């Protein structure tokens, strides 16, 4: 799973939740490798492993229902929910609107 936009937050431990388009078959207990980048790699470029993570919970919800507490769990304390929604939609150009159902994934970093 790529953390290209939130690598620092993952590594400093402020990110414990991520929202994704897709990931519909993910379930609690699944273990994943967090990488710096997974798509759009240039020829010869490789992903760099950041951490192993374990999924704690998975649920679907409209993007625009995010709260200030959830923005903090995403690694953006103090960011207003409307700004988070705008940032998320911009990062997923043409595939996302504020009301798009996203997959909310709570996870823990493994040693």
Wavefront OBJ file of the C-alpha trace (Angstrom):
o trace
v 0.000 0.000 0.000
v 1.464 3.325 -1.060
v 1.907 6.234 1.323
v 3.352 8.609 -1.265
v 1.399 11.610 0.027
v 1.716 10.792 3.733
v 5.095 9.104 4.152
v 6.206 11.483 6.925
v 2.953 10.996 8.860
v 3.227 7.208 8.626
v 6.832 7.226 9.794
v 6.314 9.681 12.666
v 3.303 7.696 13.913
v 0.683 10.432 13.526
v -1.122 8.467 10.801
v -3.210 5.563 12.103
v -6.031 5.751 9.551
v -6.041 5.975 5.772
v -8.825 6.454 3.268
v -8.647 4.757 -0.111
v -10.659 4.303 -3.263
v -11.183 0.579 -3.682
v -9.565 -1.882 -1.254
v -12.971 -3.553 -0.983
v -11.711 -7.004 0.018
v -9.426 -5.843 2.836
v -10.292 -7.225 6.269
v -9.120 -6.836 9.871
v -5.969 -8.830 10.532
v -4.590 -8.439 7.002
v -0.922 -7.477 7.005
v 0.451 -5.163 4.326
v 3.741 -3.625 3.331
v 3.611 0.172 3.391
v 5.745 1.622 0.588
v 6.728 5.116 -0.476
v 5.316 4.714 -3.979
v 3.569 1.890 -5.812
v 2.284 3.400 -9.060
v 3.851 5.742 -11.572
v 7.326 4.338 -11.055
v 9.817 5.350 -13.717
v 11.816 2.738 -15.587
v 14.275 1.182 -13.140
v 12.680 2.894 -10.131
v 11.624 0.637 -7.249
v 9.328 1.047 -4.284
v 10.966 1.568 -0.909
v 9.501 -0.316 2.064
v 8.457 1.993 4.903
v 6.805 -0.341 7.418
v 4.681 -3.414 7.882
v 1.140 -2.624 8.979
v -1.785 -4.688 10.279
v -5.370 -3.720 9.476
v -7.490 -3.187 12.586
v -10.792 -2.183 10.984
v -12.276 -1.492 7.564
v -15.471 0.380 6.712
v -17.014 2.280 3.831
v -18.208 5.846 4.280
v -18.720 9.027 2.265
v -15.520 11.059 2.136
v -17.231 14.240 3.313
v -18.235 12.667 6.651
v -14.638 12.977 7.929
v -14.329 14.771 11.275
v -11.525 16.885 12.781
v -10.550 13.900 14.949
v -10.300 11.723 11.831
v -8.183 14.375 10.059
v -5.748 14.066 12.978
v -5.775 10.246 12.679
v -4.960 10.716 8.972
v -1.847 12.611 10.080
v -3.223 16.134 9.601
v -4.046 17.523 13.052
v -5.610 20.947 12.824
v -6.636 20.517 9.188
v -10.319 21.317 8.655
v -12.336 18.427 7.201
v -13.276 20.505 4.140
v -9.581 21.036 3.366
v -8.855 17.314 3.771
v -11.702 16.452 1.381
v -10.404 18.974 -1.160
v -6.855 17.572 -0.881
v -8.073 13.958 -1.220
v -10.220 14.755 -4.263
v -7.341 16.656 -5.909
v -5.042 13.668 -5.375
v -7.606 11.393 -7.038
v -8.489 13.679 -9.919
v -11.631 12.789 -11.833
v -12.243 9.656 -9.725
v -13.532 11.279 -6.573
v -16.037 13.843 -5.304
v -16.771 14.845 -1.711
v -19.642 12.345 -1.550
v -17.677 9.397 -2.994
v -17.743 6.273 -0.828
v -14.207 5.592 0.357
v -12.697 2.757 2.361
v -11.601 3.889 5.824
v -8.756 1.675 7.041
v -7.528 1.808 10.632
v -4.122 0.166 11.037
v -1.205 -0.337 13.376
v 2.477 -0.401 12.552
v 4.205 -3.677 13.287
v 7.666 -3.901 14.861
l 1 2 3 4 5 6 7 8 9 10 11 12 13 14 15 16 17 18 19 20 21 22 23 24 25 26 27 28 29 30 31 32 33 34 35 36 37 38 39 40 41 42 43 44 45 46 47 48 49 50 51 52 53 54 55 56 57 58 59 60 61 62 63 64 65 66 67 68 69 70 71 72 73 74 75 76 77 78 79 80 81 82 83 84 85 86 87 88 89 90 91 92 93 94 95 96 97 98 99 100 101 102 103 104 105 106 107 108 109 110 111
